[in-house]
Amino acid sequence: MSRTLAFPFAVGPAGVPAAVSANAAIRQQLEQLLFTLPGERVNRPTWGSGVLNLLFAGNSPELAAAAQLTVHGALQQWLGDLIHIEGVRV
């Protein structure tokens, strides 16, 4: 079973960096992608989805379509090699 560093970084009980399974790592990356605004990361300025920009916009069919397109595009661009996207429902 493959293991990777946990996010956020933490030190485990044995004094070594905490590790998580491959599935948990993908879930953590998904959360990071959805809650990070583009431009927030110094070494990866285009990483993120921009969904937080839509948070306080007025509810409308256009907003739902924009959110769906934004999330699907970010998932495909950044995690498309790790996950299979069947669809995004808003």
C-alpha positions as CSV (number, residue, x, y, z in Angstrom):
1,M,0.0,0.0,0.0
2,S,1.4,3.4,-1.0
3,R,1.7,6.1,1.6
4,T,2.5,9.8,1.3
5,L,3.0,12.8,3.6
6,A,-0.2,14.0,5.3
7,F,-1.5,17.5,4.7
8,P,-1.2,19.6,6.7
9,F,2.2,18.4,7.6
10,A,2.3,16.9,11.1
11,V,4.7,14.8,13.2
12,G,3.3,11.4,14.2
13,P,3.5,9.7,17.6
14,A,6.9,8.1,16.7
15,G,8.4,11.4,15.9
16,V,8.4,10.9,12.2
17,P,6.3,12.8,9.6
18,A,2.7,11.6,9.5
19,A,1.7,9.6,6.5
20,V,-1.6,8.8,4.9
21,S,-2.9,6.3,2.3
22,A,-3.0,7.1,-1.4
23,N,-6.8,7.5,-1.2
24,A,-6.6,9.9,1.8
25,A,-3.8,11.9,0.0
26,I,-6.1,12.4,-3.1
27,R,-8.9,13.5,-0.8
28,Q,-6.6,16.0,0.9
29,Q,-5.5,17.3,-2.6
30,L,-9.1,17.6,-3.6
31,E,-9.9,19.7,-0.5
32,Q,-6.8,21.9,-1.1
33,L,-7.8,22.4,-4.7
34,L,-11.3,23.5,-3.9
35,F,-10.4,25.8,-1.1
36,T,-7.4,27.5,-2.6
37,L,-7.7,30.6,-4.7
38,P,-5.4,30.9,-7.7
39,G,-2.5,33.2,-6.8
40,E,-2.5,32.0,-3.2
41,R,0.5,29.7,-3.6
42,V,3.9,31.2,-4.3
43,N,5.4,28.4,-6.3
44,R,2.2,27.4,-8.0
45,P,0.3,30.6,-8.8
46,T,-2.3,28.9,-11.0
47,W,-3.2,26.1,-8.5
48,G,-6.7,26.4,-7.1
49,S,-10.2,26.5,-8.3
50,G,-11.5,30.0,-7.5
51,V,-14.8,28.6,-6.1
52,L,-14.4,30.8,-3.1
53,N,-14.9,33.8,-5.4
54,L,-18.4,32.6,-6.1
55,L,-19.3,32.1,-2.4
56,F,-21.3,35.4,-1.9
57,A,-22.6,35.8,-5.5
58,G,-26.3,35.9,-6.0
59,N,-27.9,32.5,-6.5
60,S,-28.9,31.9,-10.1
61,P,-28.7,29.3,-12.9
62,E,-25.7,31.2,-14.3
63,L,-23.9,31.0,-11.0
64,A,-24.6,27.2,-10.8
65,A,-23.2,26.8,-14.4
66,A,-20.1,28.9,-13.5
67,A,-19.5,26.9,-10.4
68,Q,-19.8,23.6,-12.2
69,L,-17.5,24.7,-15.0
70,T,-15.0,26.2,-12.6
71,V,-14.8,23.0,-10.4
72,H,-14.7,20.6,-13.4
73,G,-12.0,22.6,-15.1
74,A,-9.8,22.8,-12.0
75,L,-10.3,19.0,-11.3
76,Q,-9.4,18.1,-14.8
77,Q,-6.4,20.4,-15.0
78,W,-4.8,19.6,-11.6
79,L,-6.1,16.1,-10.6
80,G,-7.1,14.6,-14.0
81,D,-4.1,12.2,-13.9
82,L,-5.1,10.9,-10.4
83,I,-8.9,10.7,-10.6
84,H,-11.6,10.0,-13.1
85,I,-14.2,12.8,-13.2
86,E,-17.7,11.4,-14.0
87,G,-19.4,14.7,-13.5
88,V,-19.8,17.7,-11.2
89,R,-23.2,18.4,-9.8
90,V,-24.1,21.8,-8.4
